[in-house]
Amino acid sequence: MPFRRQIPGRNPPCCHMSARLRLPSRLSSKLATADRYFNSQPADVPETLGTSRTVDPESCASIPENTTSSPELRSEQEMMPKIFYTAGPGDAFQSFNEWKAGRRDLINSHVGYSRQVMDACARHDAEALITCSHHRTADQSHDGISLVYRPDLSEGKSGLGFYRSFREKAKANMRDALDFGADLVIVGEDNIPMLYEPLRRRGITVVQALHSRLWQEGRPLRIMQRLRLHDFRKSYASGSTPVLSASHAVTAQVEQLAGKGRTPILEFLPLYEQEHYGGLPPADTSCDVLNIAFIGRIEADKGALDLIAIADALRSMKEAVRFQICGVGGAFDQMVAMAQEAGLGDQFVFHGWCDRSKLRQVLTSCQISIVPTRPEFMEGFNQVVIESALAGRPPVASDACPAVAYAGDAVEVVQAGDLQGYVAAIAALARDKERLARRIAACAGIGQRFTDDGNSFGAALNEIFAAQREKRPVHDRRIALSEPAP
């Protein structure tokens, strides 16, 4: 059944809506509608969802009005819960193989979200069809759960083509869901929930898992972003799309679009086994050289290239530091070349991609980590902040990462893009061994909430599945932020 919420709430303006360009009449009309929506209160939630909302006809194309796979056409005695989940680009096939073998998920950097879906389906005796855009040749099936490859229709596209790809992706997902006979659809990739309205009209519940923020605060939005957020808002304000939210920052944006309390939101935290990052030797605070781990994709918007300027400034201050770079990406070769050109070859060690064993080895040699995400990157959480702390290596992290709000005193927070701020924070930890020791000690206090599956994505799915089974609304869930010590 569709979920509905009828709690009144305000909808503050979410972003700048001042740009005016000459556009085709159809697009101009929709943009004008978007401006009205973004600068008005949300409409009241209709008494019965799905009967009084306008549906974009393009989103219904190629989706038949009548289908024998709709759940309302199957008797409750015959019906077994059937879940359709879009896993996105992560390697769900690897997680599937570990799940099938009955092994814990220790291959990934955390317990994978697709693995948590598989575990939740097994707990609730549900069948599942999971799609994944990670390139593998053979589809998989075991014990009622099937995993199939589907290409990422947004890959390599931008502008209007990128926006159109959402519609094509939604159509493909809806066909898969209907063919499978899904009762519940969980969209775990970046897509517009309003496009799934044809499923809701057939009594199929649609849930969205948001791992990233929807827009970048403080900057004017481009036209296509405004249109896209308008479509997000229509679905959220109706209360028909429960949201699984990766952080308080994601939650705030959903509420800003829809109005507070309008749509059910369940927050979740990444889940770790003790073996992921626990059990490392304590960081050596008596070291002559401060080793700093960078873990993640080597991209400019992740702040990887900023490390060259940061290292250069620390060298001029006579600070002995070395950056241990774990990861690959589009800017990898550029970063290596920049380090060499700046004469910083001795200050950087490039490890490339690291599996869990190699990453634990590198972290053992480090005292701290750095997460220098730039303000233009729309982080939904950033797990490296937490993973560094779980390893007992306090992060120096950008405030663009919502994860810093969950790390308490284990993290040194720097304003995103402030290179001198990173220099000052690292220099302070290098010079003040007591300060460094306090940060390291604080790391021990944050682990429990991230190893407790009660805060996990899977626990949020338990609530979704229970609400589906009991034919009741989803209950909201918020996870408290960490309070730094005075």
N, C-alpha and C positions, 0 to 999 in steps of 0.2 A: 504494500500500500504506500502511496505517497505520504511523506511527512509534511506537517504544516505547523507553523508557529504563528500565534496571533498576539504577540507581545508588542505593544507600540514602542517605537524607538525613533530617535532622531537620526538624520543622515547628514552630517556635516559635509560641506563641499570637499571633494577628495583631491582635487588637483587643478592646475591652471587650464582654463578652457577659452583662451583669448584668441588663438590663431584663427585666421579667416583666409581661405584660399578659394580660387575658382575651381569648382568640382562638378562632375556630372550631376544632373538633377537628382537622380536616385540616391547617390551617395550624400549629396548636400542635405536632402530631406532626412536621411538617417542620422547625419551628424547634428542637425538641428535638434532632433529628438534626443540625442545623447546629451547635448548641452542642457536641455530642459530637465532631463533626469538628474544630471549631476548637480544641479542647482535648486533642487526641490526636495520636499520631504518624500520618503518612500510611500508608495500607494498602500492602502490598507490591504491586508492579506484576504483574498476571497475565502468565503466559507468552505467551498469545495474546490480544491486545487485541480487544475487541468480543464475546467469548464469555462472560465471567463478570461483566460489569458490569450493574447495573440501569439500565434506560432509562426516563425519565419518559414514560409513555404519551401525555401531552398533546403532547409535542414530536414525536410520530410521527403525529399526527392528519393526515389528508388526504394522507399520503405513502404511495403504494402500495408493497407489499412487493416486487413484481417489476416491473422496468422494463427495457426493452431498451436504455435509454441508459446503464446502468451500465457502467463501463469494462471490468470483468472479462468482460462478454458480447461484447466486440468483439475481434477478432483483433489481435495485436500488429502484424501486417503492415499492417492497415488503419488502425491507431490513430495519430492525430496528437495531440500534447499539446493538451488543451483546458482552459483556465483560466477560472474564474469568480471575479470580484473585485467586492466591494461598496465603492464609492468614497466613500459618504457624501455630505455636503452640499456639498463643494467643487465648483467649476465644472470638472468633468472634460470638459465639452463644449468649453470654450475650449482646454484642453490637447490634446484630440483634434484640433481644427482645426489647431493648430500642428504636431502630430505628422504629420498627414496631408499637410501642405504641406512637410514636411521641414525645418521651422524649429526652432531651439533654443527652449526654453521660457524666454523672457525677459519674458513678460507678467506672470507671477506673481512673488511676492516671493522665490521659490526654485523649483527644478525640482520641479514638482508630483509627488506620489506616484502619481497615476494615469498621468502621463506616463512615469514610471519603469517602471510595469507594462507599458505599451505597448511601450517600448523593450526590456524584458526578453523579452516574448513574441516580438518580432521577432527578437531574437538567437537564441532557442531554437526558432524556426520553429513557434510555438504559435498556435493559435486562441484567442480570448478573447471572453468576454462580460462587459462591465463595466456595473454598474448605478450610478446616480447620482441623488440626491434634489434636486439643484439644478434649479430650475424652468426647463426648456427645452421647446419644443413638439415638435421633430423629432428622432427617434432617428437615430443615425449608424452607418455601417458602411464599413470600408475595409480591404482587404488582410488579411482574416481576423479583424479585430478589430471588434466591435460595441459600441456604447455606447447604453444605453437608460435612460429616466427611470423611476424608481420612487419613489413618495411615501414620506416619512419617517413611519412609523407611530408613532413615539414623540413627535412634535412636539406640544407643548401638553398633554402628559399628565404626571401626577405620581402618587406613591403607588402603590397597587395597579394602577391603570390603566397606569402607566409600566412596571411589572414585566411585566404581561400583554403589553404591546406588544413586548417582546423575543421572546416566543413567536410572536406573529403575524409579526414580521419574519423570524424564523428559518424559519417555515413557507414564507413567500413566497420567501425566498432559496433554500431547498431545492428548491422546485418549479422555479424558474428554472434552478438548477444541473442538475437531473435532465433537464429538457426540453432543455437545451443539450448534455447528455452529458459533463459536466465530469469530468476526472480529478483536478483540484486546485481546491479552494475556498479563497480568501483572504478572510477577513472583515476588512475594513478599517474597519468602523464599530463602535460600542459595542454588543456583543452577548455573550451567554453561550455559550461554546464547547460546553458539554455539550448544548445544544439541537440541535446538529448531529450527534449520535450516529447517527441513521438513515443519514446519508451515509457515515460511517465503516464501518458494517456492510455497506455495498455496495462497500467497497474504495476509496472516494473519500477522499483526504487532505484534511484541514481544517487550515488555518493561520490563526492570529489575529495581526493587526497591532494592537498597542497603542500609541496615541499619547498616552494620558493615564494617570495613576495610577488605581488601582482604588478607593482609599478615602483619606480624610484622616487622617493619623496624629495621635494624641494626643487624639482626640475619640471619645466613645462613638458607636457606629453605631446607626442606626435599624433597626427590625425588617426592613424590606424590603431594606436594604443587607446585613444579615447573611444573609438567605436567598440573595441574589444572589451574595455571596462564597462561600457554601457550594457553590453550583453551579459557580462558577469553579474552586474548589479540587478538586472531584471530577474535572474534566477535566484539570487540570494535574497532579495527583498520579498519574494513570494514565499520563502520558507520551505520550499520543496526540495532543496538540495542540502542535506547534511554535509558538513565539511570536516575532514580530518586535517588538523592544522599542525604544522611542524614547529611552531613557536608563537610566542605572544605577539611578535611583529606581524606574522601572517594573520593571526586572529584580528588584530587591530585594523588591518586593511579590509578584511571581509566585513567587519562591523561598520567601518567607515562607508563602505559601498552600500550596505543593506540597511543600516540602522541597527543599533545594539539590540540583541535579543531576537532578531527577526529570523535567523536561521540557526539550526542546531550546530554547534561547533565542539569538536572533541580534540583537545590538544594531545600530542604524544611526544615522547622523547626517543632518541635512538637507543637501542638495546645492545648491551655488550655482555659477553661471557667473561669471567674472571681471566681466562687464558688469553683474551685478546691483548690486553695491555698490562695486566697485573703481573706481579712477581718479578719485575725488573729490579736490578740492584739500585740502591739509592743513588741519586745524582751526586757526583763528586764536586763538592763546593770548594775544595782546596786546589782546584785546577789552575794552571797558569794561563791556559787558553780557554775562553768561554765558547763552547760548541753549541751552535744554534740550529735546530732542525727546521727545515721548511718541507712540508708534506702537502702534495696536491699537484694540480695541473699547472704547468709552466705557461702562464698566459699573462698578458699585460694587465688585464682588469683584476686578476688575482693578486696583483702587486709583486709578482715575481721579479720583474725588471727593476722595480724600485730598490730591490736588495743591493744592486750594484752601487747606487748612490749612498745608501745607508752604510755599506761596508767601507766605502771611500771616506765618508765622514768619520767613521770610527777609527780608521787608520790614521787620519790626521790628528786624532785625539790620543794616539798611542795606545789605543785599546786593543788587546790581543783577542781577536774573535775569529771563528771559522764557521762558515755556513755549510751545513750538510743538506744537500738538495735531493729530495726524494720525489721523483715524479717526471712525467714527460708532458709534452704539449706543443702547441703551435709556435710558441716563442722559445723553445728549448735551445735551438741552435743560436738564435740571436743572443740569448742570455750568456751562453758559453763564450761567444765572441766578445760580448761587452766586458765580461770579467777579464778576459785575456788582454783586451785593448787598454783597460784601466790598470793593468799591472796587478790584478787581484787574484791571479791564478792560485796562489797559496791559500787564499782566504775562502775558496769555494771548492767543495768536493761534490761532483755530480754523480749520483748513484743510479739515475734513471728510474724506471718503474721498479718498485720493491714489493715483494710478497710479504706476508705477515712475519715470517721468520727473519727476513732481511731488515724489515722495518724495526723490529724489536732490537736487532743488533745495532742499527744506527742510533736508535733512541738511547740505548745503553751508554753510548759514548757522548751523549749530549747532556747539557745542564738545563736548557730552556728550549722553547720553540718560538717561531714567529708566524703569525697569520695576518699578512698585511693587505687584506682585501681592499681594493679601491672603492670609492663611493659609488661609481657607476655600476658596480656589480650588485645585482639584487639577491643577496643572500637570504635564504629562508631560515637557516640555522648555522651551518658550518661545523661539521662534526669534528674537524681537526682540533678545534679549541678544546673540546671535551676529551678527545683521545690523548692529546698531549698531557692534560692534567691527570687522566687515569694512569698514564705511564710515569707520573711523578716528575714531569718536566713542564714547569709552569709556562703558559703561553704569553707572549707579548702580542696582543691581538687588536685588530681594527674594530672600532665600534660599529662598523657596517655589518658585523657578524652578530645576529641575535643570540648566539650561544654564549656570549660573554655575560649575559644576564643570568645565566644558570651556573656560572663557574665561581661565584663568590670571590674570595680573596686569593684564589689560585691564579688569577689572571691580572696582567698589567694591561689596562685598556688605553688605547691611543686613538685619537680622532682619525677617521679614515682619510688617507691622502697626506697626512702630516708627517713627512719624512724626518724632520727634526725631532718630532715626538718619539718616533721609534728609536732614533739615535740616543736621545736622552734616557729612555726607559732601559735600553740595553746597557748603556754605560753605567747607570745606577746599579743594576744587578751585578755587573762585572766588578764594580768597586766596593759595593756594600755587601759583604758576604752574609751578614745577619739578615738583610732584606731578602736576599736570595733564599736563605734557609727558611724564612717565614713563608715565602711563596710556595716553596716545595712542601712544607708541612701542611699548608692549606689544601694541597691537592688531595690529600688523604680523606678530606671531609666531603668530597662531592661524589664519590663513587657509587654509593648505595642506590641513589635514585636512577642511575643509568644501568645498573645490573638488576633492578627490580622490574620484572615484566608487568607489574601493575601499572607502570607509566608508559608502556610500550604501544606501538602501532597495533600489535596483536590484541592488547587489552581494549583498545578503542574499537577494534573490529568485533570483539565480544559483545559490546554494547549495541553496535549496529545490528549484529545477527539476532540478539535477544529482542530488540525492538521489532525487527522484522517478524520474528516468530510469534511474539505476543501481540502484534498489531497495535502498537502504541508509539507515541513520539519518542525520538531519541533524546536522551538526557545529556545536557551539556557537561563538559569536563574541562576544567582549567587546571594547569599545573603551576604551582607557586614558583616565583623567581627566587634566586638565592639572594640573601641579604648580606652584603659585605660587613665585616666586623667594624665597629666604630674605631 
